[in-house]
């Protein structure tokens, strides 16, 4: 199996993420036109409950696996890798099956507690089978990350989206006559089937790759009985990561409840609140998260890369990797933030036929810029063995977010805009905490000149983009053509400006 560098691994995952994002956008457009923001709101209410169950199933082990496998690879200890896999697969599989059975049995109770709109119950039922699938796939993906081979993970993502796209239209159209709640459940079910097909692919690649080094079937029970030490090592990283995942999961579960209840205090009814929540989470957030596929892709190989450098006690390499992460996040984040703000009206109208989403996008885009740094910085901390600090930082930011949501969204003058401001405030807080923690741990500081050059390039790009949009709007009637030309001109100006400032150096490794 070929080991990939941080940059190569990032490129592989970025290409895959770009393809899946395009497919995901196609999926989003289909759903927006068929089930609308109300149906998407029902799906978004059910997904956090599934996220909570998945977090409990995996116990943060995927991150711990990638870290420990990377460290074992430094020592070329294949038997240690085998033990890690056996213990992880046994643990997550058992927990996954138990939770899936429990979730089906207690679905009505979960629905009554966590779902503010009971029509989301059917989406919850549809998503529960994903638990055992994720239990197995997360372990295998953790193994490939630790081996620093991102190609199987990349293809996994693509297969999942292709199958989802192929089925979603069929399922939604078939179930729509029975009601919007059934159509939403059909959309969820298509994604579960996509995950299943992707897992079959991943298992075949995993079976082929591991045969060169070890066989899991040999003495499987014996290895589990001797796996207490391995489980302890896994949980040292996994439990803080699980704690962090549980924080996000619980926040995700309670967030729609707090949002809809706060909006109710502001005088907004349940159906309208569901639509507004669907608009925010189903239309605005996919646009905000679109640029993140690059920084998120970088974050996956960053954990084993930092962990390996730490194992070798190479502080200079840790600084280099952290600097690369911040630099890429900056170069990606600046133009995307400007584009999302400048072209908000056109993007939300053309893609989702939802011009009312534009104001929400404009409110959040400038603050969400920091989110593009937050995930890579989190990966650096985990690679340094500080998953517990990540958990604490995220806990502080998450509690602040819920408090801000309740305070702002319950005021009639703010409503859903208060939700946007509250989430934005938590992003600023969380990213700042991660950065200052890393700075304190390894003495890392920002290169101010890079920030000035990139931001100035972004400002120039924004001015040219605004002028191009204004001119083309008076000359061309086709909005898709106007958007395409304006974006192309803007990005060319940005890249040219970066080249002039020598921010981009194609020969630099």
N, C-alpha and C positions, 0 to 999 in steps of 0.2 A: 504494500500500500504506500503510495507516494505521499510524503509529508509536504504540506503546503505552507508557505510563509504567510505572515499576517496580511501582507498586501494581496498576495495571490488568493488566499482564502476569502478575503473581503471582496475581491473582484468576482469570484465564482458565485458567492452568495448574493452580491449586488445584481448580477445579471439575472439570476433566478428570481430575486425579489422584484426586479423591474418587470419581468414577464408576469409574475403572479399579481403584481399591482395593477398591470394593464387588464389582466383577466378579472381581477377583483373589481375594477372600475366598471367593466362590462357587466359583471354580476350586479353591481350596485345600481347601474342604470336600468337594468331589466326589472329589479325589484322596485325601484322608485316609480317606474311607470305602471307596474302591475298592482302592487300592494300599497304603495304610497308611504308617507311618513308614519301613518297610524300602524300599518303592518310592521314596519321596521322598528317602531317603538316597542311593539309586543316582543319582537325577537330580542331587542336590546335589554329588555327587562328580565328575560329568562337566562341570557348568557352569563351574567355574573354569578348566578347560583351554580351553573355548570363549572365556571372558573374556580369557585370555592371547592367543589368536589375534586376537581383535577389537582388543585394545590395540595389537598389532603392526601391524594393518591400518590403523587410523585415525591412528596416530602423534601422538595428541593434537591433531590438526588441528581438530576441531569447536570446541574452546575457542578456539584461535588464530583461526579463521575469524570467530567471533562478535566477538572483540576487534578484529580488523583491519577488518572490515566496519563496525563501529560507528564506528571512527576515520575511515574513508573517508566515511561518511555525514555526519559533521560538516563535511567539506570538500566534500560533494556530488560526489565523484569516482566516477562510475558506471563508468568504464573500469577503475579500480583494483579495484572490486568484481568486475567481469567477469574480470580476471586472477586474482584470488584463487580464484574458483570453478573456472576452467579448470585451474589448476595443482593444486588440491585434488582435484578429481574424477579427473584423470588419475593422480595419485599413489596415491590410495586404491584406485582400481579395479584398477590393475596389481598392486599388492601383495596385494589381496584375492583375486584369481584365483589368483595363485601360491601363496598360503598355503592356499587351499581345496584345490587339487590336492595340495599337499604333505601336508596334514592327512589326506586320504583315503588317500594312499599310505603314510603312517606311522602310521595309526590304531592298529595293533597294538602298535607300539613305544611310542607315547604311553600306551596303556592299561597296558602292563606296567610303565611307569615311575611314572606318576602316579596310577593308580587302585588303591586298596587292595582293592577288591572288583571282580573282573574282570567281574562281571555288568553293571557300569556302562558297558562297552564299547559296547553297543547305543545307549545314550543319547548317548554321544560321537559315534557315527556320525550319529545323527539331527540333532545340533545343528550340525554342520560347515557345511551350506549357508547358515547365517545370515551367514557371513563377508562374501560380496560384497553381500548385502542391506544390512548395516550400513555397509559401505564407502561406499555411495552415499547412504543415508539420513542418515548422520551429517554429511556435508558440507552437504546441503540444510538440515538442521535448524540447523547452525551459521550458515548464511546468514540464516535467518529470525530467529534469536536476535540476530544482529548488526543486523538491521533493526528489532529490538525489536517484532516481531510474533509473538506466541506462539500465536495461534489455530490455525494449521496444525499445530503440534507437539502441541497439546492434542487435536485431532481425530485425529491419527496414533495417539496413545496409546489413545484410545477404540476406534478401528477394530480395532487389534491385539487388544485384549482381547475384543471382541465375537466376532471370528472364532475366537479361541482357545477361548472358552467354547463356541461352536457346534460345534467339532470334537472337543474333548478327550474328551467322554463317548463319542463314536462310536469314536474310535481306541483308547481304553483298553479299552473293552468288547470290541472286535474282537480285540485282541492279548492280552488277559489269559489266555485259555485256553492260550496258548503259553508262559506263564511271566511272573513279575513283572518280569523284566528287559525283556521286549518291551513290556509295558504301559507301563513307565516311558518307554521310547523313543517310544511313541505319544504320550504326553503332551508330550514335547519337540517332536515333529514338528508337533503342532497349533499350538504357539507360533511355529514357523518359518513356517508357512503364513500365520498372522496377520500376521507382520512383512512378508511378501511383499505381501499385500493393502494394508497400510498404506503401503508404499513406492509402490505404484501411485497411491494417492490423493495422496501428497506430490509425486510427479513431475508430476501434472496441475496442482496448485495452483502449483507452482514455474514450470512452463512458462507459465502464464497471467500470473503476477506479473512475471516478468523481461522479457516482451515489451514492456512499457511503457518500459524503459530500455535494454536491449541484447539482442543475440542471440548465444548461445554458439557456434552453428555457424559463424559467420563467422570465418575465419582461426584456427580452433581450434589447428591444428598450429603456426602462426606464433606464437601467444600462448604455447604451451608452450615453444617454443624460446627465447623471451625471458623465461621465467618464473623464471630463476635467482634474481633479486633477491626476487621474491615468495616463492619457496620458502624462501629464507633467513629472511625475516621470519616466515613461518609456523612454521618450525622453532625460532625463538628462543623462542616461547611453547610450541609443540607438543612439542618434545623434553623439556623439564622436565615437562610434563604427561604425556607418554608415560612418562617415567621414573617418575612417580608412579603412573601406571596399571599399569606393569609391576611395580612394588612390590606393589600390591594384587593383581595377577593372580598373581604368583609366590606371594605369601602365600596367596591363595585356592587355588592348586593344591597347595601343600605343607601347608596347614592341615589338610585331612581326613586326610592321611597321618600327620602328627604327632599329631593327636588320636587316631586309631585305634591307632597304635603305642603312644602313651602309655597309652591305656586298656588295651591288651594287657599292658603292664608292670604295670598295676594289677590284672591277673587277669581282664579282661573279653574275651570271645571276639569274633571278627570279626562274626558276625551280630548280636549284641547291640550291639556298638559302632556298626554301621551304623544300627541302629534308634535308638540314643541320639543319634547325629549327625543323623539325619533329624528326630527330635523337636525338637532344638535349632534347626536351620536351617530346617525346614519348618513348625514350629508356633510356636515362641517368637519367632523373628526377624520373621516377618510381623506379629505383634502389636506388637512393639517398633517396627517401622518404619512402622506405620500412621500415627501422627501426623506422621511425617517428610514425608508427601506435601505438607504445607503449606510447611514450611521448604525442602524440596527444590525445590518449584515457585518459591519466591521466589529461590532461588539461581541459577536459569537466567537470568532477565533481570538479575540483580544484576551479573554479569560485564560485559556491554556498558555498563550504566548507570555503573558505577564507572570503566570504561575511558574512557567519553566525558567524565566529569567530570575525570578526570586529564588528558585531552587538552586540555581547556579551562582546566586549572590552577585548578579550583574546589575547594579543600580543604574549604571549608565544606559543599559538597554531598556530598563523600565522607564526611565525618563524619555528615551527615544520613542518607545511605543505609545506612551501617554501623549507626547507631543504630536505624534502622527494622528492620534485619535482626535485631539482638539483641533488640529489644523484641518482635517477632512470635514469635521463637523461645522467648522466656521465657513469653509469654502462652499459647502452644500447649503447650509442654513441661511446665509445672507440672501442669495438670489431667490430662493424658494419663498422666504418670508415676504420679500418685496412683491413677487409675482402674485402670491395669494392675497395680499392686501390690494394691490393695484387692479387686478383683474377679477376681484371677488364677485362682482355683479354678473359678469359674463360667464364665469366658471359655473356658478351655482344655477344660473338660468339654462345654459346649454346642456350641462351634464344631468342635472336633476329636475329641471323645470321648476325650480324652487327659488325665485329671486329673494324671498323673505329670509333665506339662509345667509345672504351676503353680509348683512350687518353683523351677524354672529361671527362670521369668518373674519371680518375686519377687526372686531373687538379682540379676538384671540390671537390672530397671526403674529403681531409684534411680541407678545409674551411667549408664545409657543416656540419661538426661536431658540430659547434656552433648553427646551426639551430635546433638541437635537444633540446637545452636549450631555444631557443628564444620563442617558442610557450608556454611552461609552464610559463616562466617569464611574458609573456604577460597576461596570465590568472590570475596570482597573482596580477598584476597591476589593471586589470579590477575588480577583487574581492575586492580590496581596494578602489574602486570607482574612479580610476584614468584612465578611458578610454580615457580621453582627452590627457593625457600624452602619452599613447600608440599611439594615432593618430599622435602626433607631432614627436615622435621618428621614426615611420614608414615613415612619410612624408620625413623626412631628408634622411633616408636610400634609399627610392625609387627614390628621385630626383638624389641622388648621383649615383644610379645604371644606370639610363638612360643616365646620362652624361658620365659615364665610358664606357657604351656600345658604344655610338657614337664615343668617342675618340679612343677606342681600336679596335672595330670591323671594323672601316673604314680604318684601316691600313692594307695593303696587307700582311704584315709580321705576323699579328695576325688573322684577319678574325674571324671565329667562335670561335677560342681559346680566342680571346679578349672578346667575349660574356661571356664565362665561367668565366674568371677572373673578369669581371665587376660584375656579379651576386654574385660571392664569396665575393668580397669586400663589397657589400651592406649587406650581411649576417653578416659579422664581425662587421660592423658599427651598424646595428640594434640590434644585441644581446648585444653588449657592452652598448649601450644606455639604454636598458631595465634593465640590471643588475645594472648599476650605479644609476639609478633612484630608484630601490628597496632598494639598500644599503643606499641611502640618506633618504628614507622615513621611513624605519623601523629598520635601523642599522644592516641589514643582511650582513654577510660576508661568504666567502667560507671557508670550512674546507680543508686546504692545504694538510694535511696528507692523506685524502681520495683521492684527485686528484693524489698524488704521487703514492699511492698504486695501484689505478686502471690503471693509465697510464703505470706503470711498468709491471703490469699483461698483459696489451695489447701488450707491446713490446715483452715480452716473448712469448705470443701467436703468434705474427707475425713472429718471428724467427722460431718457431717450424712449423708454417704453411708453410713458405717458403721452409724449408727443406723437409717437407712431400710432397709438390707439386713437388719439383725437383726430389725426389726419385721415387715417384709414376709415374711420367711422363716417366721415363726410364724403368719402370717395367710393366706398364699397358697401353693398347691401347685405352680403353674406357674413353673418357674425362668426361662423366657424373659420372662414378665411381670414377675417380681421384678427381673430384671436391667434390663429396659427402664425401669421406673418409677424404680428406684434411680439409674440413670445420668442420667435426665432431671432428677430432683430435685437431684442433685449439680451438674450443669452450670448449672442455673438459679441455684442458690446462688452458684456461682463467678462467673457473669456479673453477678449483682446486687452482689456484693462488689466486683468490679472497677469497676463503675459508681459505687458509693458512694465508692471511693477515687480516682475520676476518672482511673483508668488507661486506661479506654476513653472516648474523646471522639469521637462520631460526626461532629462538625463540624470536627474537626481534619484537615487535609490533609497 
